[in-house]
């Protein structure tokens, strides 16, 4: 079992990852809409599809930042906020994964395709890990 200081360090690291993912998600959309370098295609169907993610990704970014703040402080509300964040992250990661597999995005070697793969991979690792870790920490955080 980890000591109290080790738990705090792990919580702070987890909080930093959540905060980074929230800020990176917002940054992705700024880049996607301003310089187009994050786009993997100019196909109108792709552009329309991606534009439908903006509100859901804004929700995810907000939830991630709130969960990060509460986890950093050791507040019990980090648990439901983290579960909401992890669930949204997993759901959106799976949607992206299926779309990208159906459209061959990962066979492209462009920087936009590599960015897309890193976003999907991160979401599908950090999302479930956040749900599991914070659920297991609920009693500790409530104490």
Contact map, one row per residue, 1 for C-alpha under 8 A:
11100000000000000000000000000000000000000000000000000000000000000000000000000000000000000000000000000000000000000000000000000000000000000000000
11110110000000000000000000000000000000000000000000000000000000000000000000000000000000000000000000000000000000000000000000000000000000000000000
11111110000000000000000000000000000000000000000000000000000000000000000000000000000000000000000000000000000000000000000000000000000000000000000
01111111000000000000000000000000000000000000000000000000000000000000000000000000000000000000000000000000000000000000000000000000000000000000000
00111111100000000000000000000000000000000000000000000000000000000000000000000000000000000000000000000000000000000000000000000000000000000000000
01111111110000000000000000000000000000000000000000000000000000000000000000000000000000000000000000000000000000000000000000000000000000000000000
01111111111000000000000000000000000000000000000000000000000000000000000000000000000000000000000000000000000000000000000000000000000000000000000
00011111111100000000000000000000000000000000000000000000000000000000000001000000000000000000000000000000000000000000000000000000000000000000000
00001111111110000000000000000000000000000000000000000000000000000000000000000000000000000000000000000000000000000000000000000000000000000000000
00000111111111000000000000000000000000000000000000000000000000000000000000000000000000000000000000000000000000000000000000000000000000000000000
00000011111111100000000000000000000000000000000000000000000000000000001101000000000000000000000000000000000000000000000000000000000000000000000
00000001111111110000000000000000000000000000000000000000000000000000001100000000000000000000000000000000000000000000000000000000000000000000000
00000000111111111000000000000000000000000000000000000000000000000000000000000000000000000000000000000000000000000000000000000000000000000000000
00000000011111111100000000000000000000000000000000000000000000000001001000000000000000000000000000000000000000000000000000000000000000000000000
00000000001111111110000000000000000000000000000000000000000000000011101100000000000000000000000000000000000000000000000000000000000000000000000
00000000000111111111000000000000000000000000000000000000000000000001000000000000000000000000000000000000000000000000000000000000000000000000000
00000000000011111111100000000000000000000000000000000000000000000001000000000000000000000000000000000000000000000000000000000000000000000000000
00000000000001111111110000000000000000000000000000000000000000011011000000000000000000000000000000000000000000000000000000000000000000000000000
00000000000000111111111000000000000000000000000000000000000000011001100000000000000000000000000000000000000000000000000000000000000000000000000
00000000000000011111111100000000000000000000000000000000000000000000000000000000000000000000000000000000000000000000000000000000000000000000000
00000000000000001111111110000000000000000000000000000000000010010000000000000000000000000000000000000000000000000000000000000000000000000000000
00000000000000000111111111000000000000000000000000000000000111111000000000000000000000000000000000000000000000000000000000000000000000000000000
00000000000000000011111111100000000000000000000000000000000010001000000000000000000000000000000000000000000000000000000000000000000000000000000
00000000000000000001111111110000000000000000000000000000000000000000000000000000000000000000000000000000000000000000000000000000000000000000000
00000000000000000000111111111000000000000000000000000000110010000000000000000000000000000000000000000000000000000000000000000000000000000000000
00000000000000000000011111111100000000000000000000000000110010000000000000000000000000000000000000000000000000000000000000000000000000000000000
00000000000000000000001111111110000000000000000000000000000000000000000000000000000000000000000000000000000000000000000000000000000000000000000
00000000000000000000000111111111000001000000000000000000000000000000000000000000000000000000000000000000000000000000000000000000000000000000000
00000000000000000000000011111111100000000000000000000100000000000000000000000000000000000000000000000000000000000000000000000000000000000000000
00000000000000000000000001111111110000000000000000000000000000000000000000000000000000000000000000000000000000000000000000000000000000000000000
00000000000000000000000000111111111111000000000000000000000000000000000000000000000000000000000000000000000000000000000000000000000000000000000
00000000000000000000000000011111111111100000000000000000000000000000000000000000000000000000000000000000000000000000000000000000000000000000000
00000000000000000000000000001111111100000000000000000000000000000000000000000000000000000000000000000000000000000000000000000000000000000000000
00000000000000000000000000000111111100000000000000000000000000000000000000000000000000000000000000000000000000000000000000000000000000000000000
00000000000000000000000000000011111111000000000000000000000000000000000000000000000000000000000000000000000000000000000000000000000000000000000
00000000000000000000000000000011111111100000000000000000000000000000000000000000000000000000000000000000000000000000000000000000000000000000000
00000000000000000000000000000011001111110000000000000000000000000000000000000000000000000000000000000000000000010000000000000000000000000000000
00000000000000000000000000010011001111110000000000000000000000000000000000000000000000000000000000000000000000110011000000000000000000000000000
00000000000000000000000000000001000111111100000000000000000000000000000000000000000000000000000000000000000000010000000000000000000000000000000
00000000000000000000000000000000000011111100000000000000000000000000000000000000000000000000000000000000100001011001000000000000000000000000000
00000000000000000000000000000000000000111110011000000000000000000000000000000000000000000000000000000000000000000000000000000000000000000000000
00000000000000000000000000000000000000111111011000000000000000000000000000000000000000000000000000000000000000000000000000000000000000000000000
00000000000000000000000000000000000000001111111000000000000000000000000000000000000000000000000000000000000000000000000000000000000000000000000
00000000000000000000000000000000000000000111111100000000000000000000000000000000000000000000000000000000000000000000000000000000000000000000000
00000000000000000000000000000000000000000011111110000000000000000000000000000000000000000000000000000000000000000000000000000000000000000000000
00000000000000000000000000000000000000001111111111000000000000000000000000000000000000000000000000000000000000000000000000000000000000000000000
00000000000000000000000000000000000000001111111111100000000000000000000000000000000000000000000000000000000000000000000000000000000000000000000
00000000000000000000000000000000000000000001111111110000000000000000000000000000000000000000000000000000000000000000000000000000000000000000000
00000000000000000000000000000000000000000000111111111000000000000000000000000000000000000000000000000000000000000000000000000000000000000000000
00000000000000000000000000000000000000000000011111111100000000000000000000000000000000000000000000000000000000000000000000000000000000000000000
00000000000000000000000000000000000000000000001111111100000000000000000000000000000000000000000000000000000000000000000000000000000000000000000
00000000000000000000000000000000000000000000000111111110000000000000000000000000000000000000000000000000000000000000000000000000000000000000000
00000000000000000000000000000000000000000000000011111111100000000000000000000000000000000000000000000000000000000000000000000000000000000000000
00000000000000000000000000001000000000000000000001111111110000000000000000000000000000000000000000000000000000000000000000000000000000000000000
00000000000000000000000000000000000000000000000000011111111000000000000000000000000000000000000000000000000000000000000000000000000000000000000
00000000000000000000000000000000000000000000000000001111111100000000000000000000000000000000000000000000000000000000000000000000000000000000000
00000000000000000000000011000000000000000000000000001111111110000000000000000000000000000000000000000000000000000000000000000000000000000000000
00000000000000000000000011000000000000000000000000000111111111000000000000000000000000000000000000000000000000000000000000000000000000000000000
00000000000000000000000000000000000000000000000000000011111111100000000000000000000000000000000000000000000000000000000000000000000000000000000
00000000000000000000010000000000000000000000000000000001111111110000000000000000000010011000000000000000000000000000000000000000000000000000000
00000000000000000000111011000000000000000000000000000000111111111000000000000000000000000000000000000000000000000000000000000000000000000000000
00000000000000000000010000000000000000000000000000000000011111111100000000000000000000000000000000000000000000000000000000000000000000000000000
00000000000000000000010000000000000000000000000000000000001111111110000000000000110110000000000000000000000000000000000000000000000000000000000
00000000000000000110110000000000000000000000000000000000000111111111000000000000110010000000000000000000000000000000000000000000000000000000000
00000000000000000110011000000000000000000000000000000000000011111111100000000000000000000000000000000000000000000000000000000000000000000000000
00000000000000000000000000000000000000000000000000000000000001111111110000000100100000000000000000000000000000000000000000000000000000000000000
00000000000000100100000000000000000000000000000000000000000000111111111000001110110010000000000000000000000000000000000000000000000000000000000
00000000000001111110000000000000000000000000000000000000000000011111111100000100010000000000000000000000000000000000000000000000000000000000000
00000000000000100010000000000000000000000000000000000000000000001111111110000100000000000000000000000000000000000000000000000000000000000000000
00000000000000000000000000000000000000000000000000000000000000000111111111111100000000000000000000000000000000000000000000000000000000000000000
00000000001101100000000000000000000000000000000000000000000000000011111111111100000000000000000000000000000000000000000000000000000000000000000
00000000001100100000000000000000000000000000000000000000000000000001111111100000000000000000000000000000000000000000000000000000000000000000000
00000000000000000000000000000000000000000000000000000000000000000000111111100000000000000000000000000000000000000000000000000000000000000000000
00000001001000000000000000000000000000000000000000000000000000000000011111110100000000000000000000000000000000000000000000000000000000000000100
00000000000000000000000000000000000000000000000000000000000000000000011111111100000000000000000000000000000000000000000000000000000000000000110
00000000000000000000000000000000000000000000000000000000000000000000011001111110000000000000000000000000000000000000000000000000000000000100110
00000000000000000000000000000000000000000000000000000000000000000010011000111111100000000000000000000000000000000000000000000000000000000000000
00000000000000000000000000000000000000000000000000000000000000000111111001111111110000000000000000000000000000000000000000000000000001000000000
00000000000000000000000000000000000000000000000000000000000000000010000000011111111000000000000000000000000000000000000000000000000001101100000
00000000000000000000000000000000000000000000000000000000000000000000000000001111111100000000000000000000000000000000000000000000000000000000000
00000000000000000000000000000000000000000000000000000000000000110110000000001111111110000000000000000000000000000000000000000000000000000000000
00000000000000000000000000000000000000000000000000000000000000110011000000000111111111000000000000000000000000000000000000000000011001000000000
00000000000000000000000000000000000000000000000000000000000000000000000000000011111111100000000000000000000000000000000000000000011001100000000
00000000000000000000000000000000000000000000000000000000000000100000000000000001111111110000000000000000000000000000000000000000001000000000000
00000000000000000000000000000000000000000000000000000000000100110010000000000000111111111000000000000000000000000000000000000010011000000000000
00000000000000000000000000000000000000000000000000000000000000000000000000000000011111111100000000000000000000000000000000000111111000000000000
00000000000000000000000000000000000000000000000000000000000000000000000000000000001111111110000000000000000000000000000000000011001000000000000
00000000000000000000000000000000000000000000000000000000000100000000000000000000000111111111000000000000000000000000000000000010000000000000000
00000000000000000000000000000000000000000000000000000000000100000000000000000000000011111111100000000000000000000000000000110110000000000000000
00000000000000000000000000000000000000000000000000000000000000000000000000000000000001111111110000000000000000000000000000110011000000000000000
00000000000000000000000000000000000000000000000000000000000000000000000000000000000000111111111000000000000000000000000000000000000000000000000
00000000000000000000000000000000000000000000000000000000000000000000000000000000000000011111111100000000000000000000000000100000000000000000000
00000000000000000000000000000000000000000000000000000000000000000000000000000000000000001111111110000000000000000000001110110000000000000000000
00000000000000000000000000000000000000000000000000000000000000000000000000000000000000000111111111000000000000000000000100010000000000000000000
00000000000000000000000000000000000000000000000000000000000000000000000000000000000000000011111111100000000000000000000000000000000000000000000
00000000000000000000000000000000000000000000000000000000000000000000000000000000000000000001111111110000000000000000000100000000000000000000000
00000000000000000000000000000000000000000000000000000000000000000000000000000000000000000000111111111000000000000000000100000000000000000000000
00000000000000000000000000000000000000000000000000000000000000000000000000000000000000000000011111111100000000000000000000000000000000000000000
00000000000000000000000000000000000000000000000000000000000000000000000000000000000000000000001111111110000000000000000000000000000000000000000
00000000000000000000000000000000000000000000000000000000000000000000000000000000000000000000000111111111110000000000000000000000000000000000000
00000000000000000000000000000000000000000000000000000000000000000000000000000000000000000000000011111111110000000000000000000000000000000000000
00000000000000000000000000000000000000000000000000000000000000000000000000000000000000000000000001111111000000000000000000000000000000000000000
00000000000000000000000000000000000000000000000000000000000000000000000000000000000000000000000000111111100000000000000000000000000000000000000
00000000000000000000000000000000000000000000000000000000000000000000000000000000000000000000000000011111111100000000000000000000000000000000000
00000000000000000000000000000000000000010000000000000000000000000000000000000000000000000000000000011011111100001000000000000000000000000000000
00000000000000000000000000000000000000000000000000000000000000000000000000000000000000000000000000011001111110001100100000000000000000000000000
00000000000000000000000000000000000000000000000000000000000000000000000000000000000000000000000000000001111110000000000000000000000000000000000
00000000000000000000000000000000000000000000000000000000000000000000000000000000000000000000000000000001111111001000000000000000000000000000000
00000000000000000000000000000000000000000000000000000000000000000000000000000000000000000000000000000000011111101100000000000000000000000000000
00000000000000000000000000000000000000010000000000000000000000000000000000000000000000000000000000000000000111111100000000000000000000000000000
00000000000000000000000000000000000001000000000000000000000000000000000000000000000000000000000000000000000011111110000000000000000000000000000
00000000000000000000000000000000000011110000000000000000000000000000000000000000000000000000000000000000000001111111000000000000000000000000000
00000000000000000000000000000000000000010000000000000000000000000000000000000000000000000000000000000000110111111111100000000000000000000000000
00000000000000000000000000000000000000000000000000000000000000000000000000000000000000000000000000000000010011111111110000000000000000000000000
00000000000000000000000000000000000001000000000000000000000000000000000000000000000000000000000000000000000000111111111000000000000000000000000
00000000000000000000000000000000000001010000000000000000000000000000000000000000000000000000000000000000000000011111111100000000000000000000000
00000000000000000000000000000000000000000000000000000000000000000000000000000000000000000000000000000000010000001111111110000000000000000000000
00000000000000000000000000000000000000000000000000000000000000000000000000000000000000000000000000000000000000000111111111000000000000000000000
00000000000000000000000000000000000000000000000000000000000000000000000000000000000000000000100000000000000000000011111111100000000000000000000
00000000000000000000000000000000000000000000000000000000000000000000000000000000000000000000110110000000000000000001111111110000000000000000000
00000000000000000000000000000000000000000000000000000000000000000000000000000000000000000000100000000000000000000000111111111000000000000000000
00000000000000000000000000000000000000000000000000000000000000000000000000000000000000000000000000000000000000000000011111111110000000000000000
00000000000000000000000000000000000000000000000000000000000000000000000000000000000000001101100000000000000000000000001111111110000000000000000
00000000000000000000000000000000000000000000000000000000000000000000000000000000000000001100110000000000000000000000000111111111000000000000000
00000000000000000000000000000000000000000000000000000000000000000000000000000000000000000000000000000000000000000000000011111111100000000000000
00000000000000000000000000000000000000000000000000000000000000000000000000000000000001001000000000000000000000000000000001111111110000000000000
00000000000000000000000000000000000000000000000000000000000000000000000000000000000011111100000000000000000000000000000001111111111000000000000
00000000000000000000000000000000000000000000000000000000000000000000000000000000000001100100000000000000000000000000000000011111111100000000000
00000000000000000000000000000000000000000000000000000000000000000000000000000000000001000000000000000000000000000000000000001111111110000000000
00000000000000000000000000000000000000000000000000000000000000000000000000000000011011000000000000000000000000000000000000000111111111000000000
00000000000000000000000000000000000000000000000000000000000000000000000000000000011111100000000000000000000000000000000000000011111111100000000
00000000000000000000000000000000000000000000000000000000000000000000000000000000000000000000000000000000000000000000000000000001111111110000000
00000000000000000000000000000000000000000000000000000000000000000000000000000000000000000000000000000000000000000000000000000000111111111000000
00000000000000000000000000000000000000000000000000000000000000000000000000000110011000000000000000000000000000000000000000000000011111111100000
00000000000000000000000000000000000000000000000000000000000000000000000000000010001000000000000000000000000000000000000000000000001111111100000
00000000000000000000000000000000000000000000000000000000000000000000000000000000000000000000000000000000000000000000000000000000000111111110000
00000000000000000000000000000000000000000000000000000000000000000000000000000010000000000000000000000000000000000000000000000000000011111111100
00000000000000000000000000000000000000000000000000000000000000000000000000010010000000000000000000000000000000000000000000000000000001111111110
00000000000000000000000000000000000000000000000000000000000000000000000000000000000000000000000000000000000000000000000000000000000000011111111
00000000000000000000000000000000000000000000000000000000000000000000000000000000000000000000000000000000000000000000000000000000000000001111111
00000000000000000000000000000000000000000000000000000000000000000000000001110000000000000000000000000000000000000000000000000000000000001111111
00000000000000000000000000000000000000000000000000000000000000000000000000110000000000000000000000000000000000000000000000000000000000000111111
00000000000000000000000000000000000000000000000000000000000000000000000000000000000000000000000000000000000000000000000000000000000000000011111
